[in-house]
Amino acid sequence: MQLTASHAVLADHFGPQAGTARRIKQAVLVVLGITLLTVAANIKVPVPGSPVLMNLGTFAVLTIGAAYGARLGLATILGYMIIGALGFDVFQSSTADLNGIEYMMGGTGGYLVGYVMATVLLGALAQRGWDRSMLWMAVAMLLGNILLYVPGLLWLGQLYGWDKPILEWGLTPFLLGDAVKLALAALILPAIWKLVGGARG
């Protein structure tokens, strides 16, 4: 497994490879990615033993990063953030009364920063071939989750105070769901590469 060489990501493997047609493909992928992020953020699944619902937002963020690569993934996640900042209801808990910049500056603000950072990280690792191996994809997802949680927890601590149960609010209820999503991504992306003939050991 080569971890330093540059590899094509899944988005590069399909459709036009150059010129205007490639730009159109990329624009379509950005729109599709934003749509997927919006839908995934609003799919909520009960977690046994926890009052916190799991959503598929982080799964969508990390898999889009891996499938699109760093540059296209960044364009997609920034497009999603801009639409959310304009007041459209694209985030997990945004409402008609709480949306836009006001929502983004609330308790989830650090996690939104983490979304951007994790998308770029997963894209960069995919460009090194990590998404073609179940083991390396699992490691990439783990690193992405860590990068997502660090600004999220720091933001919560600064916003509400470090005397509050920050880890209980912003980390431990989500660990089980994150483990499931990590396993899914570690299976799905390498399996797609095997189907298209690009998997590596």
Residue pairs with C-beta under 8 A, 6 or more apart in sequence:
1 129
1 133
1 136
1 200
1 201
2 128
2 129
2 200
3 128
3 129
3 130
3 136
4 128
5 128
5 129
6 127
6 128
7 126
7 127
7 128
7 129
7 132
8 198
9 66
9 67
9 68
9 69
9 123
9 126
9 127
9 131
10 66
10 67
10 68
10 126
10 131
10 189
10 192
10 193
10 196
11 26
11 29
11 67
11 68
11 69
11 72
12 69
13 196
13 198
15 21
15 22
15 25
16 22
16 24
16 25
26 72
26 75
29 68
29 72
29 76
30 72
30 75
30 76
30 79
33 64
33 68
33 73
33 76
33 77
33 79
33 80
34 76
34 79
34 80
34 83
34 90
36 60
36 64
37 57
37 60
37 61
37 64
37 76
37 77
37 80
37 90
38 80
38 90
39 60
40 55
40 56
40 57
40 59
40 60
41 55
41 56
41 57
41 60
41 90
41 91
41 92
42 55
42 92
43 55
43 56
44 53
44 54
44 55
44 92
45 53
45 54
45 55
45 56
45 177
46 53
46 54
47 53
47 54
47 173
47 174
47 176
47 177
48 176
50 173
50 176
51 173
52 173
52 174
54 174
54 176
54 177
55 92
56 181
57 92
57 115
58 115
58 118
58 145
58 148
58 178
58 181
59 181
59 184
59 185
61 77
61 115
61 118
61 119
61 144
61 148
62 118
62 119
62 122
62 140
62 141
62 144
62 145
62 148
62 181
62 185
63 122
63 185
63 188
63 189
64 73
64 76
64 77
64 119
65 73
65 77
65 118
65 119
65 120
65 121
65 122
65 123
65 126
65 144
66 73
66 122
66 123
66 125
66 126
66 130
66 131
66 137
66 140
66 185
66 189
67 73
67 126
67 131
67 189
68 76
68 123
69 123
69 126
69 127
70 119
70 120
70 123
70 124
70 127
71 123
72 123
73 119
73 120
73 122
73 123
74 116
74 119
74 120
74 123
76 119
77 115
77 116
77 119
78 116
80 90
81 104
81 112
81 115
81 116
83 90
84 90
84 91
84 94
84 99
84 100
84 103
84 104
84 112
85 100
85 101
85 104
86 100
87 99
87 100
88 99
89 95
89 96
89 99
91 99
91 103
91 104
91 108
91 112
92 108
93 103
93 108
94 103
98 106
104 112
106 159
107 155
107 156
107 159
107 160
107 170
108 152
109 155
109 159
110 151
110 152
110 153
110 154
110 155
110 156
111 148
111 149
111 151
111 152
111 155
111 170
113 151
113 152
113 155
114 147
114 148
114 149
114 150
114 151
114 152
115 148
117 147
117 148
117 151
118 144
118 145
118 147
118 148
121 140
121 143
121 144
121 147
122 140
122 141
122 144
125 131
125 136
125 140
125 143
126 140
129 136
129 200
130 136
130 137
130 139
130 140
131 137
131 140
131 189
131 190
131 193
132 189
132 190
132 193
132 198
132 199
132 200
133 190
133 199
133 200
133 201
134 186
134 187
134 190
135 186
137 185
137 186
137 189
137 190
138 182
138 183
138 185
138 186
141 181
141 182
141 185
141 186
142 182
145 178
145 182
149 170
149 171
152 170
153 166
153 167
153 170
153 171
156 164
156 166
156 169
156 170
157 164
157 166
160 166
160 169
190 199
193 199
193 200
